[in-house]
């Protein structure tokens, strides 16, 4: 954990999990024996939470890859101006906005804070009751998303959430979200066959899925690929797709690849996966590594 000259604290996270997917860093304080807060759980417990949504402008991340920074040290950014720039701001000027939500989660009051440029950078709710970190974030997001959708539509600008942080007020435990980066790979594309228009279409959808930060759009891209593969399958009773070679960019996903091939109707006895290190794995033999 490092601190810079501005007092901002950040943590470098080692690679783990699937790249491009949202992960969480959970920090649970340790209290002396007998302290009523010593029962703090990584999942959180029933109580009152503060949930912060840090915004950013698309294409301009607030932190570098491999770093997780507490929301309290991030000022965020957006295209929505709510106050004067900090040097011009006085005690009589607007320094925050309040947003009230009425719904199945009850009445919640969110407070929006400007960054130094005067643009909306962070939105917080400080008194939401929930059973866990996940429950608090889900309730807060459901209550706030309608307003963000309305504001984005009316103002014709994006309002993108960069990071979500939830804090259990009783134990001071916190959970930060961060986007897991992709691993760097060598430019090695072992494809010897000519690229057909059909494959070009599938690869376009796959690249779109990896590039987007929208889970909904990503799902639709992957679904269209699977839909296309399903249409290429022979009619029932006429056999399966003869085989495939799957190229992976990270280790440890042989079993996931096998599952996807089964769903697509691929014959695993004729299928192998080539890892980024050039080794070939036969999916029909317990995912054991073989030279290839």
C-alpha positions as CSV (number, residue, x, y, z in Angstrom):
1,X,0.0,0.0,0.0
2,X,1.5,3.3,-1.1
3,X,0.8,7.0,-0.4
4,X,1.8,9.9,-2.7
5,X,2.6,13.5,-1.8
6,X,-1.1,14.4,-1.9
7,X,-1.9,11.8,0.8
8,X,-3.7,9.5,-1.7
9,X,-3.4,5.9,-0.8
10,X,-3.4,3.1,-3.4
11,X,-2.7,-0.6,-3.5
12,X,-1.2,-2.6,-6.3
13,X,-3.2,-5.7,-7.0
14,X,-1.6,-8.9,-8.4
15,X,-3.3,-10.5,-11.4
16,X,-6.1,-12.9,-10.5
17,X,-9.3,-14.0,-12.2
18,X,-10.6,-13.1,-15.7
19,X,-9.4,-9.9,-17.3
20,X,-11.9,-7.2,-18.1
21,X,-14.2,-8.3,-15.3
22,X,-15.1,-6.5,-12.2
23,X,-13.5,-7.7,-9.0
24,X,-13.6,-6.5,-5.4
25,X,-11.0,-5.7,-2.8
26,X,-12.3,-6.2,0.8
27,X,-10.6,-4.7,3.8
28,X,-11.7,-5.9,7.3
29,X,-10.2,-4.2,10.4
30,X,-8.9,-6.4,13.2
31,X,-10.0,-5.4,16.7
32,X,-8.8,-6.5,20.1
33,X,-10.5,-9.6,21.7
34,X,-13.8,-8.6,23.4
35,X,-14.4,-5.6,21.2
36,X,-18.0,-5.9,19.8
37,X,-16.7,-5.1,16.3
38,X,-14.3,-8.1,16.4
39,X,-17.0,-10.2,14.6
40,X,-16.4,-8.2,11.4
41,X,-17.0,-10.4,8.3
42,X,-15.5,-10.1,4.8
43,X,-19.1,-10.4,3.5
44,X,-20.3,-7.6,5.9
45,X,-23.2,-7.9,8.4
46,X,-26.6,-6.5,9.0
47,X,-26.3,-2.8,9.7
48,X,-25.8,0.7,8.2
49,X,-23.6,1.3,5.2
50,X,-22.2,4.2,3.2
51,X,-22.0,3.6,-0.5
52,X,-20.0,5.8,-2.8
53,X,-20.2,5.9,-6.6
54,X,-17.2,7.5,-8.2
55,X,-17.8,8.8,-11.8
56,X,-15.4,9.3,-14.6
57,X,-15.4,10.5,-18.2
58,X,-15.4,7.6,-20.7
59,X,-11.9,6.9,-22.0
60,X,-10.2,8.6,-19.0
61,X,-9.7,6.2,-16.1
62,X,-8.9,7.8,-12.7
63,X,-6.3,5.3,-11.7
64,X,-3.7,3.1,-13.6
65,X,-4.0,-0.6,-14.1
66,X,-3.3,-2.9,-11.2
67,X,-4.2,-0.2,-8.6
68,X,-7.2,0.0,-6.2
69,X,-7.7,3.4,-4.6
70,X,-10.2,4.2,-1.8
71,X,-13.1,6.3,-2.9
72,X,-12.4,8.9,-0.2
73,X,-9.2,9.9,-2.1
74,X,-10.8,10.0,-5.6
75,X,-12.7,13.1,-6.7
76,X,-14.1,11.6,-9.8
77,X,-15.2,13.4,-13.0
78,X,-18.1,13.8,-15.4
79,X,-19.5,16.1,-18.1
80,X,-22.1,17.5,-15.7
81,X,-21.2,20.8,-14.0
82,X,-22.8,21.4,-10.6
83,X,-20.6,24.1,-9.0
84,X,-18.0,26.7,-9.7
85,X,-14.3,25.7,-10.0
86,X,-12.7,25.3,-6.6
87,X,-10.5,28.5,-6.9
88,X,-13.7,30.5,-7.5
89,X,-15.9,28.8,-5.0
90,X,-16.8,30.6,-1.8
91,X,-18.8,29.6,1.3
92,X,-21.9,31.0,-0.2
93,X,-21.7,28.9,-3.4
94,X,-23.1,25.5,-4.1
95,X,-20.8,22.8,-3.0
96,X,-23.0,19.7,-3.3
97,X,-26.4,18.5,-4.7
98,X,-29.0,16.2,-3.0
99,X,-30.8,13.5,-4.8
100,X,-33.8,11.7,-3.2
101,X,-35.0,8.3,-4.3
102,X,-38.3,6.8,-3.5
103,X,-38.9,3.1,-4.2
104,X,-38.9,-0.4,-2.9
105,X,-35.7,0.2,-1.0
106,X,-37.4,3.1,0.9
107,X,-36.5,6.8,0.8
108,X,-32.7,7.3,0.3
109,X,-30.9,10.6,0.1
110,X,-27.8,10.8,-2.1
111,X,-25.3,13.6,-2.0
112,X,-23.4,14.6,-5.2
113,X,-20.0,16.3,-4.8
114,X,-18.1,18.3,-7.4
115,X,-14.4,17.9,-8.3
116,X,-12.0,20.8,-8.4
117,X,-13.3,21.7,-11.9
118,X,-16.9,21.9,-10.5
119,X,-18.1,18.8,-12.3
120,X,-20.1,16.0,-10.6
121,X,-17.5,13.5,-9.5
122,X,-18.9,11.4,-6.7
123,X,-22.3,10.4,-5.4
124,X,-22.8,9.0,-1.9
125,X,-25.5,7.6,0.3
126,X,-24.6,7.4,4.0
127,X,-27.4,5.7,5.8
128,X,-28.5,2.7,3.9
129,X,-29.5,-0.4,5.8
130,X,-28.4,-3.7,4.4
131,X,-27.4,-7.3,5.3
132,X,-24.0,-7.2,3.5
133,X,-21.7,-5.3,1.3
134,X,-23.3,-6.7,-1.8
135,X,-26.8,-6.0,-0.5
136,X,-25.9,-2.4,0.3
137,X,-24.4,-1.8,-3.2
138,X,-27.3,-3.5,-4.9
139,X,-29.9,-1.4,-3.1
140,X,-28.0,1.8,-3.6
141,X,-27.4,1.2,-7.3
142,X,-31.1,0.3,-7.9
143,X,-32.2,3.5,-6.2
144,X,-29.7,5.7,-8.0
145,X,-29.7,4.2,-11.5
146,X,-33.1,5.7,-12.4
147,X,-31.8,9.2,-11.7
148,X,-28.6,8.6,-13.6
149,X,-30.5,7.2,-16.6
150,X,-32.9,10.2,-16.6
151,X,-30.0,12.7,-16.3
152,X,-28.0,11.1,-19.1
153,X,-31.0,11.0,-21.4
154,X,-32.1,14.6,-20.6
155,X,-28.6,16.1,-20.8
156,X,-27.3,13.9,-23.6
157,X,-24.0,13.0,-21.9
158,X,-22.7,9.8,-20.4
159,X,-22.7,9.2,-16.6
160,X,-20.3,6.3,-16.1
161,X,-19.5,4.7,-12.8
162,X,-15.8,4.1,-12.4
163,X,-15.7,2.6,-8.9
164,X,-18.2,1.6,-6.2
165,X,-17.1,1.5,-2.6
166,X,-19.2,0.3,0.4
167,X,-18.3,0.9,4.0
168,X,-19.9,-0.8,7.0
169,X,-20.1,2.0,9.5
170,X,-20.1,-0.2,12.6
171,X,-16.9,-2.1,11.8
172,X,-15.3,0.3,9.3
173,X,-14.8,-2.6,6.9
174,X,-14.9,-1.6,3.3
175,X,-15.2,-3.1,-0.2
176,X,-13.8,-1.5,-3.3
177,X,-14.6,-2.5,-6.9
178,X,-12.0,-2.5,-9.6
179,X,-11.7,-3.6,-13.2
180,X,-9.3,-6.5,-13.5
181,X,-6.9,-5.7,-16.4
182,X,-6.0,-8.1,-19.1
183,X,-2.5,-9.7,-19.1
184,X,0.0,-8.6,-21.6
185,X,0.6,-11.2,-24.3
186,X,3.0,-11.8,-27.2
187,X,1.8,-11.1,-30.7
188,X,1.5,-14.7,-31.8
189,X,-1.5,-15.6,-34.0
190,X,-1.1,-19.3,-35.2
191,X,-3.8,-19.2,-37.8
192,X,-2.8,-20.6,-41.2
193,X,-6.2,-20.9,-42.8
194,X,-7.6,-18.0,-44.8
195,X,-10.0,-15.7,-42.9
196,X,-13.5,-16.2,-44.2
197,X,-16.2,-13.5,-44.0
198,X,-18.0,-15.6,-41.5
199,X,-15.0,-15.9,-39.2
200,X,-14.4,-12.1,-39.6
201,X,-17.9,-11.5,-38.4
202,X,-17.4,-13.7,-35.3
203,X,-14.0,-12.1,-34.5
204,X,-15.6,-8.6,-34.8
205,X,-18.2,-9.5,-32.2
206,X,-15.6,-11.1,-30.0
207,X,-13.4,-8.0,-30.1
208,X,-16.4,-5.8,-29.4
209,X,-17.2,-8.0,-26.3
210,X,-13.7,-7.6,-25.0
211,X,-13.6,-3.8,-25.6
212,X,-16.9,-2.9,-24.0
213,X,-17.4,-2.1,-20.3
214,X,-21.1,-2.9,-20.6
215,X,-22.0,-6.4,-19.3
216,X,-25.2,-6.2,-21.2
217,X,-23.6,-5.5,-24.5
218,X,-20.8,-8.0,-23.8
219,X,-23.5,-10.7,-23.2
220,X,-25.2,-9.9,-26.4
221,X,-22.0,-10.1,-28.4
222,X,-21.1,-13.5,-26.9
223,X,-24.7,-14.7,-27.4
224,X,-24.6,-13.8,-31.1
225,X,-21.4,-15.8,-31.5
226,X,-23.0,-18.9,-29.8
227,X,-26.1,-18.4,-31.9
228,X,-24.1,-18.4,-35.1
229,X,-22.2,-21.5,-34.0
230,X,-25.5,-23.2,-33.2
231,X,-26.8,-22.5,-36.7
232,X,-23.7,-24.0,-38.2
233,X,-24.3,-27.3,-36.3
234,X,-25.6,-30.2,-38.4
235,X,-29.2,-31.3,-37.8
236,X,-29.9,-33.6,-34.9
237,X,-28.6,-37.1,-35.5
238,X,-26.1,-36.1,-38.2
239,X,-23.1,-35.9,-35.9
240,X,-21.3,-33.1,-34.1
241,X,-18.9,-30.5,-35.1
242,X,-15.7,-32.5,-35.8
243,X,-13.4,-30.6,-33.6
244,X,-11.8,-27.2,-32.8
245,X,-8.6,-25.5,-31.6
246,X,-9.2,-22.9,-28.9
247,X,-6.6,-20.2,-28.4
248,X,-6.4,-18.8,-24.9
249,X,-4.6,-15.7,-23.6
250,X,-4.3,-16.8,-19.9
251,X,-3.5,-20.0,-18.1
252,X,-6.0,-22.0,-16.1
253,X,-9.1,-21.9,-18.3
254,X,-9.0,-25.3,-19.9
255,X,-12.0,-26.5,-18.0
256,X,-14.0,-23.4,-18.9
257,X,-13.0,-23.9,-22.5
258,X,-14.2,-27.5,-22.3
259,X,-17.6,-26.4,-20.9
260,X,-18.0,-23.9,-23.8
261,X,-17.1,-26.5,-26.4
262,X,-19.7,-28.9,-24.9
263,X,-22.4,-26.2,-25.1
264,X,-21.5,-25.6,-28.7
265,X,-21.7,-29.3,-29.5
266,X,-17.9,-29.7,-30.3
267,X,-16.4,-33.2,-30.1
268,X,-13.9,-32.9,-27.3
269,X,-11.9,-35.9,-28.5
270,X,-10.9,-33.8,-31.5
271,X,-10.5,-30.6,-29.6
272,X,-7.4,-29.0,-28.0
273,X,-6.6,-25.6,-26.4
274,X,-3.4,-23.8,-27.2
275,X,-2.2,-21.5,-24.4
276,X,-0.2,-18.3,-24.7
277,X,3.0,-20.3,-23.9
278,X,2.5,-22.4,-27.0
279,X,1.6,-25.6,-25.1
280,X,-1.3,-27.7,-26.3
281,X,-3.9,-29.1,-23.9
282,X,-6.1,-32.0,-24.9
283,X,-9.6,-31.3,-23.5
284,X,-10.7,-34.9,-23.5
285,X,-7.9,-36.1,-21.3
286,X,-8.6,-34.3,-18.0
287,X,-7.1,-31.0,-19.2
288,X,-3.6,-32.3,-18.8
289,X,-0.8,-30.4,-20.5
290,X,0.9,-31.9,-23.6
291,X,3.6,-30.6,-25.9
292,X,2.2,-29.4,-29.1
